Amino acid sequence: MRRKPQGVWTARLAAGLCAGQLAGCMVGPDYRPPADPPVTRYTREPLKNPSAADLIRTQQGGSADQSFVAGADIPGAWWTLFRSKALNRLVEEALAHNPTLEAAQASLRIAQQNVLAQRGTLYPTLTANPQALGAQAPGLDLQSPLQDQNRYLYSLYTPQVIVAFNPDVFGGNRRQIEALEGEAENQRFQLEAAYLSLTANVVTAAIQEAALRAQIEATKRVIQAQTEVLELYNKQLKLGQIAGADVVQQQAALSLSQQQLPPLEKQLAQQRNLLTALTGRLPSDEVSETFTLNTLHLPTRLPVSLPSHLVQQRPDVKAAESQVRTASANVGVAVANRLPQFSITATAGASAVRLAQLANPGAAFFTIIGQATQPIFDAGTLYRRQRASEETLNQAQAQYRATVIAAFQNVADSLRALQADAKAVAAASAAEKATGESLGLVRKQYAAGAVNATQVLIAQQSYLSALVTSAGARATQYADTAALFQALGGGWWNRTDVAPPPPETDPAKFL
């Protein structure tokens, strides 16, 4: 019978083992995605639009104009709804140069490469192993392995190819691949979470800067007004029209207002440093964009995703789900480690003392070795590792449920906050308007001699305090609007700015 070449037998053996492996069983639990929470709304009662109390309306285009749009989709670039070109430029720069985002992208690529690397364990490995040996044969009365008994030095050439394969009979390698796929999915959603956090932080920092500028401006106006009153009091004191205690009281009020200014200026400087750092710059290279409340426009229609969609939209929920998948696969890995492990090694080659003799059929050889190992006694090590994996799965499932609850809480908190902000902004706007009108009347009365300067000062301080409160209420409403977009997932599924992975340059990726 004519013998077939050894390479054909080796190829057939490897193909048969691969086919058997793919058809083999996989021990451990099969992952099933968790069911969506059985809820139809975020709050106890049906969702109500933010509305001002007692028919009060703000003049800044704020709370009374907002409304919730249930089931509407969230745009990927949700920050553009604030209609600020400076904010858009700053967010785009942050997305392009922030190192934290670059690190998250690299983490995703690492996880993806680990998955591809682990998939290679499902296939045989082919290794070339050429050997050249120089040796001295025993002489004198000892028997020499050489045909020429007068030669003692010789060379032995042994080129060979080794095919090694570990059949994944019980699915341990495939479960490991599944676990790494879960890790890659986790890194993917960690990247989306980093993207969302970065954009939300830039928007919130810009809003905070605008609020600080409004507070600083109002505080400076208070200081200026109090300084003018103090100068008036000093003139009246010289004329004997008021007592010295009035001057001291006014000086104390002025000092307290001046004391409030440096902390606000410090916060503004630090806020500018934060915006600069978010864009990937050093503090000395400060961003040129500045923000005031008048340059930001409040979104009037707020999309609110359906509760059934929230768990699919929140990056942290999807990341927690991928951790459950990884933990489930690791249980299968631990179970497979307790079962028999198989390995097959085939070696084919030739061996001769001269290179020309390697082509001689008589110089060829091959070996096939099959091996199986089964743990018999390990003091319960593998069993305890399996139990640890099972408890890790229980932990991941509990953490997933906690993450889902926190996600719904975030959305409910944002909705409640916006409803309260509507009333706060409207009330602050009404107070600003009322104190402004009161100040105008008191000034007219002071000019007519009907009231003293103290009453003017009180009215002016009330008005400027209302300005600060109104600015703070508006800034809070802006920030809570951004928080709602973040709580709903930020529209990452509508992103169009996903950077492609760098090209692979290895000419022999299969090695």
Secondary structure, DSSP 8 states (H G I E B T S, - for coil): -----HHHHHHHHHHHHHHHHHTS---S---------S-S-SSSS-------GGG---TTS-GGG-EEEET----TTGGGGG--HHHHHHHHHHHHH-HHHHHHHHHHHHHHHHHHHHHGGGS-EEEE--EEEEEE---TTS--SSSSTT--EEEEEE-EEEEEE---TTSHHHHHHHHHHHHHHHHHHHHHHHHHHHHHHHHHHHHHHHHHHHHHHHHHHHHHHHHHHHHHHHHHHHTTSS-HHHHHHHHHHHHHHHHHHHHHHHHHHHHHHHHHHHTT--TTS--S----GGG----SEEEE--HHHHHHH-HHHHHHHHHHHHHHHHHHHHHHHTS-EEEEEEEEEE-BSSGGGGGSGGGEEEEEEEEEE----STTHHHHHHHHHHHHHHHHHHHHHHHHHHHHHHHHHHHHHHHHHHHHHHHHHHHHHHHHHHHHHHHHHHHTTSS-HHHHHHHHHHHHHHHHHHHHHHHHHHHHHHHHHHHTTTTGGG------------S-TT-
